[in-house]
Amino acid sequence: MALMQPSMRLLETVGVWTDELKSASAPLETLRLVDDTGSVFAAPTVNFSHRELGEEPFGWNIPLDRLTAALQAAAVKSGVSMVDAKVSAYRSHSGNAQVTLDTGITLTAPVAIAADGRHSVMRAGAGITTAEWRYEQSALAMSFAHSTPHRGVSIEFHKPTGPFTTVPLPDNRSSLVWLVKPQDVDGILELSPDDLAARLQLEMHGELGLITDVSTPAVIPMQGLTARKFAASRLLLVGEPAHVVPPIGAQGLNMSLRDAAFAADAINDAIRMDEDPGSDKLLAAYDERRRGDVVPRQAVIDTLNRSLMSEFFPLHAARAAGMTLLQHVPPLRKRAMLEGLNPPGPLPRAMRG
Ligand SMILES: Cc1cc2nc3c(=O)[nH]c(=O)nc-3n(C[C@H](O)[C@H](O)[C@H](O)COP(=O)(O)OP(=O)(O)OC[C@H]3O[C@@H](n4cnc5c(N)ncnc54)[C@H](O)[C@@H]3O)c2cc1C
């Protein structure tokens, strides 16, 4: 999972960015966009280097299982009680958030956070509706070994079915997210390990040399979702209950961690000022702040994704023009990098370092 600078500072703040986790992860130093659409309006290759912004890499690619385990251990260490159960219902009742678990237990608090994924039971219980849409794409996620070192470069090949993105891992390995047409998934899954490695090598035009040791691909259907409110009925939405985006530009979990950090700030501030942490005022401020970060980002990701799949030539021309400007106008490139990394306005406290 590629996490950018602000998210990395949050990991440092909560004490999980240890040498052990670092040794399982790889820094992201350059992001390279390669037009591989075959369109007559070919766009130039664009390189974003972290050196244009400073010494720190853009972020790190961290194995998700290791990250989740480290976060869980840190939560337990800081005194969080873990309950192994599913939420079966949510409601706001008598000035409290009320969460019912499938064990039959009901928990109450002045405010609750829904982080129960895209099919959130808690969001539905708060009466929050969603806008949802599907893409004619499935993501294939896997990792592989390669003979040519990646040198900290993540490469996003723009193909007619969507991006094919390699992200560095330690020891000459990279992770890959490949967006394909749903009808092509079975054919790819049926390839033998050697044929799959050869296919990846071909798709990358040999950029990473000889490809070997490809892990079994995971298949994820692509969809988008935006909650019509990011907070209501004493509930703050964090992560996929609020927003789902295709895996382009490593935005999903980075936005989710910002949700969590802003929610923590809002609740802590209310408690410190002896105010109700589930008040309508606090929920409205959270909704406005998170919407301002998430909605424009979803629009950019959606436009880029659809422009690749579209056969409408003016869209190809517009994308090529945009990439040409990014490659040749350094201030524009710098601005795009800063906007890719940071939300508008001040960062939440845990991400300031
Ligand atoms: C292929 C791929 C690659 C990606 N790469 C990146 C990347 O490099 N960088 C990045 O920033 N983002 C990336 N993303 C996006 C990122 O994975 C998501 O944004 C992120 O996982 C969202 O986390 P979440 O906790 O909201 O949802 P989830 O990961 O779906 O977690 C939801 C959790 O809620 C639990 N749950 C569900 N229902 C209940 C219930 N009723 N009661 C209790 N618990 C419940 C589930 O068991 C689960 O543990 C990628 C996505 C994909 C598909």
The ligand as a Tripos MOL2 file, in Angstrom:
@<TRIPOS>MOLECULE
LIG
   53    58     1     0     0
SMALL
NO_CHARGES

@<TRIPOS>ATOM
      1 C1         -5.8980   -3.0680   -5.7780 C.3       1 LIG1
      2 C2         -5.9320   -1.8840   -4.8800 C.ar      1 LIG1
      3 C3         -4.7450   -1.2070   -4.5580 C.ar      1 LIG1
      4 C4         -4.7800   -0.0800   -3.7130 C.ar      1 LIG1
      5 N1         -3.6090    0.5920   -3.4600 N.ar      1 LIG1
      6 C5         -3.6540    1.7060   -2.7010 C.ar      1 LIG1
      7 C6         -2.4540    2.4390   -2.4100 C.ar      1 LIG1
      8 O1         -1.3590    2.0700   -2.8430 O.2       1 LIG1
      9 N2         -2.5410    3.5640   -1.6350 N.ar      1 LIG1
     10 C7         -3.7420    3.9980   -1.1450 C.ar      1 LIG1
     11 O2         -3.7740    5.0330   -0.4520 O.2       1 LIG1
     12 N3         -4.8910    3.3140   -1.3780 N.ar      1 LIG1
     13 C8         -4.8740    2.1930   -2.1340 C.ar      1 LIG1
     14 N4         -6.0240    1.4880   -2.3580 N.ar      1 LIG1
     15 C9         -7.2690    1.9140   -1.6950 C.3       1 LIG1
     16 C10        -7.3670    1.2950   -0.2950 C.3       1 LIG1
     17 O3         -7.2160   -0.1060   -0.3630 O.3       1 LIG1
     18 C11        -8.7050    1.6090    0.3350 C.3       1 LIG1
     19 O4         -8.9110    2.9910    0.2860 O.3       1 LIG1
     20 C12        -8.6950    1.1920    1.7880 C.3       1 LIG1
     21 O5         -8.5400   -0.1750    1.9290 O.3       1 LIG1
     22 C13        -9.9570    1.5600    2.4650 C.3       1 LIG1
     23 O6         -9.9250    1.0360    3.7660 O.3       1 LIG1
     24 P1        -11.2340    0.8880    4.6090 P.3       1 LIG1
     25 O7        -10.7390    0.5510    5.9930 O.co2     1 LIG1
     26 O8        -12.1220    2.0650    4.4680 O.co2     1 LIG1
     27 O9        -12.0240   -0.3420    3.9820 O.3       1 LIG1
     28 P2        -11.7160   -1.8890    4.0960 P.3       1 LIG1
     29 O10       -10.2790   -2.1390    3.8630 O.co2     1 LIG1
     30 O11       -12.7190   -2.5450    3.2140 O.co2     1 LIG1
     31 O12       -12.0160   -2.2450    5.6290 O.3       1 LIG1
     32 C14       -13.3250   -2.2780    6.1490 C.3       1 LIG1
     33 C15       -13.2900   -3.1330    7.3890 C.3       1 LIG1
     34 O13       -14.5860   -3.1060    7.9990 O.3       1 LIG1
     35 C16       -14.9250   -4.4320    8.4020 C.3       1 LIG1
     36 N5        -16.3940   -4.5340    8.4270 N.ar      1 LIG1
     37 C17       -17.2600   -4.6190    7.4010 C.ar      1 LIG1
     38 N6        -18.5360   -4.6980    7.8430 N.ar      1 LIG1
     39 C18       -18.4730   -4.6690    9.1980 C.ar      1 LIG1
     40 C19       -19.4550   -4.7170   10.2400 C.ar      1 LIG1
     41 N7        -20.7660   -4.8130    9.9650 N.pl3     1 LIG1
     42 N8        -19.0290   -4.6590   11.5230 N.ar      1 LIG1
     43 C20       -17.6980   -4.5520   11.8190 C.ar      1 LIG1
     44 N9        -16.7230   -4.4930   10.8740 N.ar      1 LIG1
     45 C21       -17.1120   -4.5490    9.5860 C.ar      1 LIG1
     46 C22       -14.2940   -5.3320    7.3530 C.3       1 LIG1
     47 O14       -14.1250   -6.6480    7.8570 O.3       1 LIG1
     48 C23       -12.9620   -4.6130    7.1260 C.3       1 LIG1
     49 O15       -12.0070   -5.0270    8.0520 O.3       1 LIG1
     50 C24        -6.0150    0.3590   -3.1780 C.ar      1 LIG1
     51 C25        -7.2040   -0.3260   -3.4870 C.ar      1 LIG1
     52 C26        -7.1630   -1.4340   -4.3340 C.ar      1 LIG1
     53 C27        -8.4570   -2.1170   -4.6750 C.3       1 LIG1
@<TRIPOS>BOND
     1     1     2 1
     2     2     3 ar
     3     2    52 ar
     4     3     4 ar
     5     4     5 ar
     6     4    50 ar
     7     5     6 ar
     8     6     7 ar
     9     6    13 1
    10     7     8 2
    11     7     9 ar
    12     9    10 ar
    13    10    11 2
    14    10    12 ar
    15    12    13 ar
    16    13    14 ar
    17    14    15 1
    18    14    50 ar
    19    15    16 1
    20    16    17 1
    21    16    18 1
    22    18    19 1
    23    18    20 1
    24    20    21 1
    25    20    22 1
    26    22    23 1
    27    23    24 1
    28    24    25 2
    29    24    26 1
    30    24    27 1
    31    27    28 1
    32    28    29 2
    33    28    30 1
    34    28    31 1
    35    31    32 1
    36    32    33 1
    37    33    34 1
    38    33    48 1
    39    34    35 1
    40    35    36 1
    41    35    46 1
    42    36    37 ar
    43    36    45 ar
    44    37    38 ar
    45    38    39 ar
    46    39    40 ar
    47    39    45 ar
    48    40    41 1
    49    40    42 ar
    50    42    43 ar
    51    43    44 ar
    52    44    45 ar
    53    46    47 1
    54    46    48 1
    55    48    49 1
    56    50    51 ar
    57    51    52 ar
    58    52    53 1
@<TRIPOS>SUBSTRUCTURE
     1 LIG1         1 GROUP 0 **** ****
